Amino acid sequence: MNPPNYPVVQVAYFVADIREAARNMYQTFGAGPFFVNEDIQLASATHRGEECLFVHSSAYGQWGDLMIELVQQESEGPSPFRDLYLPGQSGLHHLATIVPDQQLAYAAYRSAGFEIATIATTIDGTEFAFVDALNQMGHFIEVYATGPSLLGFYDTVKQASVNWQGNDLLRQV
């Protein structure tokens, strides 16, 4: 069975320093502005069957029609980030999708032979998961359920990029 065909709404890179990476994305590609969220704590997280913390910081910006996430891990221990990168390393980590029904999406990925490597819940109750597509694609696929808060954030980031002239590159969430 083929994996589900959900549209990609974000490309995420694991980086050593989100601020430096955001400046580089702006200087190289004109991406931005970037909304910085530091030390993101999770209500819960399970990675490959084990509880984990994976406290992380992210910078979210716009690159044309696509959101870019730059993410760095702040905590020690196993995580979907450490499955690919050691401290100091960087590269493509995941493509994100927003789906109408997470449980249905998880079942579809599983039936296509993919493992749901990580399931986590944010402090505000938003669940997300990382599908292990490492063997097939070399990266993870992130799965979020559609909702007004998430869609509102995506819209905020996109609208900030409209007619943006490079000022105020880094903005706190």
C-alpha positions in Angstrom: 0.0 0.0 0.0 1.2 3.5 -0.8 1.7 6.1 1.9 -0.9 8.8 2.2 -0.6 11.8 0.0 -0.8 14.8 2.3 0.4 18.3 1.1 3.7 19.4 2.5 3.3 22.7 4.4 6.8 23.1 6.0 10.4 22.1 5.5 12.5 21.8 8.7 16.2 21.8 9.2 18.0 20.7 12.3 20.7 23.3 13.1 23.2 24.1 15.8 22.0 27.7 16.3 18.6 28.8 15.1 19.4 32.5 15.1 22.6 32.1 13.0 20.7 29.7 10.6 17.8 32.3 10.3 20.3 35.0 9.4 21.9 32.7 6.8 18.5 31.7 5.3 17.7 35.4 4.9 21.1 36.4 3.5 21.2 33.4 1.1 17.5 33.0 0.1 15.6 36.1 1.4 13.6 33.9 3.7 11.9 35.5 6.7 11.1 37.0 9.0 11.6 34.3 11.6 9.5 33.8 14.8 11.6 32.4 17.5 10.3 30.1 20.2 12.9 29.0 22.7 13.1 26.1 25.1 9.8 24.5 24.0 8.7 22.2 26.7 6.3 19.3 25.9 3.5 18.0 28.0 4.5 14.5 26.9 6.7 12.7 24.4 7.4 9.1 23.4 10.2 8.3 21.0 10.5 4.8 19.7 8.5 3.5 22.7 10.4 5.3 25.4 9.5 8.5 27.2 11.7 11.4 26.2 12.0 15.2 26.8 13.5 16.6 23.6 13.2 20.2 24.7 14.0 22.3 21.6 14.0 25.8 20.2 12.6 26.7 16.8 12.6 29.6 14.4 9.7 29.7 11.9 9.9 31.8 8.7 8.5 32.0 5.3 10.4 31.0 2.1 8.1 31.8 -0.8 4.9 29.8 -0.3 6.5 27.4 2.2 7.1 27.7 5.9 10.7 26.9 7.0 11.4 25.7 10.6 14.9 25.8 12.0 15.2 23.7 15.1 17.9 22.9 17.7 17.7 20.4 20.5 18.2 21.9 24.0 17.9 18.7 26.1 20.1 15.6 26.2 18.9 12.2 25.3 17.1 10.3 22.6 14.8 12.2 20.2 13.8 12.3 16.6 16.5 14.9 16.1 19.3 12.7 17.6 18.2 9.9 15.2 19.8 11.9 12.4 22.2 14.4 13.9 24.8 14.7 16.7 25.3 18.0 18.5 26.9 20.5 16.0 25.6 18.7 12.9 22.8 20.1 10.7 20.7 19.2 7.8 17.2 18.4 6.5 15.1 16.8 9.3 11.5 16.7 8.3 8.7 17.7 6.0 5.5 18.7 7.9 1.9 17.9 6.9 -1.4 19.1 8.4 -4.0 16.4 8.2 -7.8 16.3 8.8 -7.5 13.2 11.1 -4.3 12.3 12.9 -5.4 8.8 13.9 -6.4 8.0 10.3 -3.1 9.4 9.1 -1.1 7.3 11.6 -3.0 4.2 10.5 -2.4 5.0 6.8 1.3 5.4 7.3 1.6 2.2 9.4 -0.3 0.2 6.8 2.1 1.5 4.2 5.0 0.2 6.3 6.1 3.3 8.1 6.8 3.5 11.8 5.4 6.4 13.9 8.7 7.1 15.7 7.6 9.9 17.9 4.3 11.1 19.3 4.3 14.2 21.4 1.9 16.7 22.9 2.6 20.4 23.4 1.8 22.2 26.7 -1.4 23.6 25.0 -2.6 20.1 24.0 -1.5 20.0 20.3 -0.4 16.5 19.3 2.2 15.9 16.6 4.1 12.9 15.4 7.2 12.1 13.4 6.8 9.3 10.9 10.1 7.5 10.2 10.8 7.8 6.4 14.5 7.6 6.9 15.0 4.5 4.7 12.7 5.8 1.9 13.5 9.5 1.9 16.3 10.2 4.4 14.1 12.3 6.7 11.1 12.3 8.9 7.5 13.4 8.1 5.8 15.4 10.7 2.0 15.0 11.2 -0.2 17.7 12.8 -4.0 17.7 12.9 -5.7 20.8 11.4 -6.9 23.3 13.9 -7.5 27.0 14.3 -4.5 27.7 16.5 -2.1 25.9 14.2 -3.5 27.3 11.0 -3.5 30.8 12.6 0.2 30.5 13.4 1.0 29.4 9.8 -1.0 32.4 8.5 0.8 34.8 10.9 4.2 33.7 9.6 3.1 33.9 6.0 1.4 37.3 6.4 4.5 38.8 8.1 6.5 37.9 4.9 4.2 39.8 2.6 6.1 43.0 1.5 8.7 42.3 4.1 11.9 44.3 3.5 14.3 42.5 5.8 13.8 44.5 9.0 13.2 42.9 12.3 14.4 39.5 11.2 14.1 37.7 14.5 10.8 38.0 16.4 9.9 36.3 19.7 6.7 34.2 19.7 
